[in-house]
Amino acid sequence: MSVKRIDITSDIQCPFCLIGVKQLLNTLEKYKTDHPESSEHQIRLLPYQLDPCLTHEPSSRLDYYKKKFGEEKAKQITSAMGARLESLGYKSDYGGTVSSTHLAHRIQTYALLKNPSKQLPLAMDIFEGFNGYKKDPSDKQWLSSLAVKHSVFENEQQATQWLEGNECDEQVRQSYMIAKKLGVTGVPFFVFQGQYAASGAMGEEEFYKLLEEIDKRESTPKQDSPAIIAQGEACQTDGVCGKA
């Protein structure tokens, strides 16, 4: 049985990324139950920055949204996203801080390169910590503790020393550029088998239909660039949350 690859371009500060990844994971579980003969899926999370101007200096997340969207729009977004996250079993709390997500992308990329099976659970903890527990993406102590929890590093001292270096920096920055060349302007962005693309959190029913469609298309010639065959809700590079 072959393994089907799913690449998910995402950013830690995008709530639709957590929503979309969770929807996909739920769908894959159901799809495998319904189609036990179907291939296993290997998921890779690839880096993206919605706001590359953010630094590692934390600032109020609510103030950041108010400045970006306006006070009324920020209230609408946080209320709507809170309900969406909670419907999937996640806590929602916008009282924390926001900063550059580059360090989180670096450690996720390191996990992918060194121990691929650890990357997804590590990333899900980072997503959940930022969206529900006021964790900051540039908090080295927090990232180090998660890296140890998921056996990416043996201890927090090693993890912190690694974060203070620059390993995987080049790979992460290359991923930003590749996403740009692919025309990715909103996340989450899914590419199945390097061939079929879908943008945004579509919902479990739509993901299920997408998996069925991809299975049907597997016999067609491989395309030079991903063919977008489904779209959902995403966070845009300009900071606007909505349809991709």
N, C-alpha and C positions, 0 to 999 in steps of 0.2 A: 504494500500500500504506500503510495507516494504521500509526501507531506506538502501541503499547500501553504505558501507563505503569505502573510498579511502584514504589510508595512503601514504603520499608523504615524503620520506626521502630527505632532501635537505640541502644546505648550502647557506648562503647569498651571499658569494663571487663567486658563480658559475653562470655565465650568462645563461648557458643551463637550470638551474633550473627555472629562470624567464621565459625563452622561453617555456620550457616544461609545466609549470603550466598554462601559458596563453593559449597555444595551447589546453590543456585539458579543460579549462574553456569555450573556444569558442566552442569546440566540444560538451561538455555537453549541452550547450544551443541549438545547432543545433539538437542534438540527441533527446532532450526532445520535440522539435517542431515536429520532424519527428515521434516520438514514444510517444505521449502524455500519453499513458498507462504505460510507463516505470516508475520504481521506482525513488524516489528522491535520490540524492547523498550527503553524508556528507563527507567533506574533512578535514583531519587532517594533519598538517605539523609536521614532526618529525625531531629532530636535527641530524646533521652530520657535521663533521669538515674535510674539505679537507686538511687543514694544521694545525694540533694540536700544532705545534711548534710556531705559531704566538702568540705574547703577546698582551696586551691591549695598547701597545705603538704604535701609528700610524707611518707608513713609506710609502714612495712614492709607489703608486700602479704600475706605469710604471717601476720603478726601480726593484720592486719585480718581475714583469713579465720578464724583461730583464735578471735578475739573474737566474730565473727558466728555461726559455726557450731559452735564447740567444736573442740578439737584433733583428735579422731579423725575427725569428719566432714570437717574441712578436709583431712586427709590423703587421705581417700577421693575428695573432689572434685578435688583437684589431680592425683591419679594418673589418675583417669578422664578428666579433661579433657585431660591431657597426651597420653594415648593417642589420643583422638579428633582432636585437632589434628594430631598426627603422621601419622595415617592420611590426612589431606588434604594432606600435604606441608609442614606448618608446624612450626617449632620451638616447643617449649613450655618456658617458664622462669618459675617463680613467685618467683624470688629478688629481684625488683625492688620498686618502690614503687607506691602507689596514691594518687590525689588526685582533686580535682574534674575532671570531664571537660568542663567548660563551655568552656574555651579551644579544645579540639579540636573541639567542636561549632560554635563560632563560625567557625573557619577553614574547616571543611567547608561550612558554610552560605554563606560568602563565595564559595567555589569554585563552588558550585551556582548562585549568582546571577550571577556574573561570567563563568564559563566552565564550563557544566554538564558537558562531557565530561571535565573534570579531576577532578570530585568523587569518583567511584568509585575510580579508582586511588590518589588521595590517601588516601581513607578506608581502603582495604585496607592501605596501608603503615602507617597509624596503628594499625589492628587488629593487624597482624603485629608491629610494634615493641613494643606493650604486652604482647602475649601470649608473645612469644618472645625478646625482646632487652632486657628490663628497662627499657624506656623509660617515662617518667612522663607521664601525660596533660597535666600542667601545665607541662612543660618547654618554654619558649618557644623556646629555641635549636633543639631537636629539631624542633618543629612548624614553625619558620621554614625549616629546611633542607629539610624535605619539601615545603613550599609552593613553594620555589624549584625543587626537583627536578621538580615537576609544572607549572611555569610559571604558578603562581597569582600569584607576585610575581617581580619581576626579580632581586632580591637579598635576602639575609637581613636586612639593615638595614631595608629597607622592610617586610618581613614582621614583624619584631620590633616596630617602631613601631606597626604596625597592631594587633598583639596587645595592646599596652599601652594602646590606645584602647578604644572601646566600640562600634565599628561592628558591626552584626549582632547585638548583644546583645539588642535588643528582639525581633527575629525569632526568635531561638533560644528565648527565654523564652516567647514566644507558642506555639511548637511544643510546649514542655513542657505548656502548658495545653491545647492542642488534643488531645494524646495522652490527657491525663487525662479530658477531656470525652468522648472516644471510648471510654473505659473500658479503655484499655490498662494492664495491670498487669504484663505480662511482655514481654520482647523476646528475639529479633527479632519484629516484628509487620509482616506484609506486607499491603498493599492493592493489588489489581490493578484498574486502570481506575477507581479511586475507588469500587469497587462490591463487589469480592469480597475477603474477608480470610482470612488464614491466620496462625496464631500458632506460632512456634517453629521449630527446626531439624528438619525432618521426614524428611530423607533424600532422595536423588536420585530414587528410584523414586516416592515420594509426591509430590514436586514435579512430576514428569512427569505423573502422573495428574491433578494439580491443573490444570496447563496445559491438558490435554485437556478437563477439566470446564469450565474457564472459556471455552474456545472454543465448547463446546456451549451455554453459557448466554448468550453474547453477544447472542442474538436476544431475550432476555427483557427486560421493562421494567426500567429502572434503579431501584434501591432507594434509599430515603432515607438509610439508614445501611449500612455494610459488613456483608455477611452472612458470618459465619465458616463456612467450608466445609472447613477442615482445621486440625489442630493437631499440634504437635510439642514438642520439648524447648526450654525457654526459661529465662531468668533472671528471677525475679520481683522486684518492687519491694521486697519485704521481705527480699531477699537469698537466698531459697531457690531453688536450681537444681533443676529437675525438669520434670515435665509441665506444660504451660501450662493 
